[in-house]
Amino acid sequence: MLLLLPAAASAQSSEERLGTLFFSPAERSAIVVARRVDQPGVVSDGTSVSVTGLVKRDGQKSTAWINGQTVTEGQAVPAAGVPVIGAKSVTIDGQPVRVRETLDLESGARADALPKGAVSVRRQK
């Protein structure tokens, strides 16, 4: 068994090695910014709010992702006040907003991340 280990090590050294698996703080920050920019449905015009996720916790503060930012229960969102995080939606300015939905606070218009009819349900017989 000990004779196989040096052979495996030499075989690995002749192959291409993996690159760095961890990034510097600056590289990591650039990755986070790029993800926010590429994230569909994230609106930052000041009049719209987009909910991209939520975690409802019993007995602890819940978390929602609004306009690409993490918002802890009780934390205010610029131009939208303090959202109320529910099990299936986040109530912003008195209006429930589902995950992957965008609400224009001025007009009340809503947009879903999926176009209408993109999901169909087949009933089993």
C-alpha positions as CSV (number, residue, x, y, z in Angstrom):
1,M,0.0,0.0,0.0
2,L,2.8,2.4,0.8
3,L,4.3,1.8,-2.6
4,L,1.2,3.0,-4.4
5,L,1.1,6.4,-2.7
6,P,4.4,7.7,-4.2
7,A,3.2,6.5,-7.7
8,A,-0.1,8.3,-7.3
9,A,1.7,11.5,-6.2
10,S,4.0,11.5,-9.2
11,A,1.1,10.8,-11.5
12,Q,-0.7,13.9,-10.1
13,S,2.3,16.1,-10.4
14,S,2.6,15.3,-14.2
15,E,-1.1,16.3,-14.7
16,E,-2.3,19.8,-14.7
17,R,-3.0,21.0,-11.2
18,L,-6.1,22.7,-9.9
19,G,-5.9,26.5,-9.7
20,T,-6.6,28.5,-6.6
21,L,-9.9,27.5,-5.0
22,F,-10.2,30.5,-2.8
23,F,-10.1,34.2,-3.8
24,S,-8.6,37.3,-2.3
25,P,-11.1,39.7,-0.6
26,A,-10.9,42.0,-3.7
27,E,-11.6,39.2,-6.1
28,R,-14.5,37.9,-3.9
29,S,-16.0,41.4,-3.8
30,A,-15.9,41.7,-7.6
31,I,-17.7,38.3,-7.8
32,V,-20.4,39.5,-5.5
33,V,-20.9,42.7,-7.4
34,A,-21.0,40.9,-10.8
35,R,-23.7,38.5,-9.4
36,R,-25.8,41.5,-8.4
37,V,-25.5,43.1,-11.8
38,D,-26.4,39.9,-13.6
39,Q,-29.3,39.0,-11.4
40,P,-32.5,39.3,-13.4
41,G,-35.4,41.2,-11.8
42,V,-33.2,43.3,-9.5
43,V,-34.4,46.9,-9.9
44,S,-32.6,49.9,-8.4
45,D,-34.5,52.9,-9.8
46,G,-35.8,53.9,-6.4
47,T,-39.5,53.4,-7.2
48,S,-39.5,49.6,-7.6
49,V,-38.7,46.8,-5.2
50,S,-37.8,43.3,-6.2
51,V,-37.9,40.4,-3.8
52,T,-35.4,37.7,-4.8
53,G,-35.7,35.4,-1.7
54,L,-36.8,35.0,1.8
55,V,-36.2,32.9,4.9
56,K,-38.9,32.8,7.5
57,R,-37.7,31.7,10.9
58,D,-39.8,30.9,13.9
59,G,-38.5,32.5,17.1
60,Q,-35.6,34.3,15.3
61,K,-35.4,37.3,12.9
62,S,-36.4,36.4,9.3
63,T,-34.4,37.6,6.3
64,A,-35.5,38.7,2.8
65,W,-33.4,39.7,-0.3
66,I,-34.9,43.0,-1.6
67,N,-33.3,44.8,-4.6
68,G,-30.2,42.5,-4.3
69,Q,-29.6,43.4,-0.6
70,T,-30.1,41.3,2.5
71,V,-32.7,42.8,4.7
72,T,-33.2,41.5,8.3
73,E,-36.7,41.6,9.8
74,G,-37.2,45.1,11.3
75,Q,-34.6,46.7,9.0
76,A,-35.8,49.6,6.8
77,V,-35.6,49.6,3.0
78,P,-34.9,52.9,1.3
79,A,-38.1,54.4,-0.2
80,A,-40.1,51.4,1.1
81,G,-40.1,51.5,4.9
82,V,-39.9,48.4,7.0
83,P,-41.0,45.3,5.2
84,V,-42.9,42.5,7.0
85,I,-41.6,39.1,6.2
86,G,-44.2,36.4,5.9
87,A,-44.0,32.7,5.1
88,K,-44.7,33.2,1.3
89,S,-44.3,36.9,0.7
90,V,-42.8,40.2,2.0
91,T,-45.3,43.0,2.7
92,I,-43.9,46.3,1.5
93,D,-45.8,49.5,1.8
94,G,-48.9,47.5,2.7
95,Q,-48.7,45.3,-0.4
96,P,-47.5,41.6,-0.4
97,V,-44.7,40.9,-2.9
98,R,-43.9,37.3,-3.7
99,V,-40.4,36.0,-4.3
100,R,-39.2,36.8,-7.8
101,E,-41.8,39.5,-8.2
102,T,-41.1,43.3,-8.7
103,L,-43.5,46.0,-7.5
104,D,-43.4,49.6,-8.7
105,L,-44.3,51.5,-5.5
106,E,-45.6,54.6,-7.4
107,S,-47.8,52.9,-10.0
108,G,-48.6,49.6,-8.3
109,A,-47.6,47.7,-11.4
110,R,-46.2,44.2,-10.8
111,A,-43.8,42.1,-12.9
112,D,-43.0,38.4,-12.4
113,A,-39.6,36.9,-13.2
114,L,-41.4,34.2,-15.2
115,P,-43.5,35.3,-18.2
116,K,-47.2,34.4,-18.0
117,G,-47.7,30.8,-19.3
118,A,-44.1,29.8,-18.8
119,V,-45.1,27.2,-16.2
120,S,-47.8,24.6,-16.9
121,V,-49.1,21.9,-14.6
122,R,-50.2,18.5,-15.8
123,R,-52.7,16.7,-13.8
124,Q,-52.2,13.1,-13.1
125,K,-55.0,10.8,-14.2
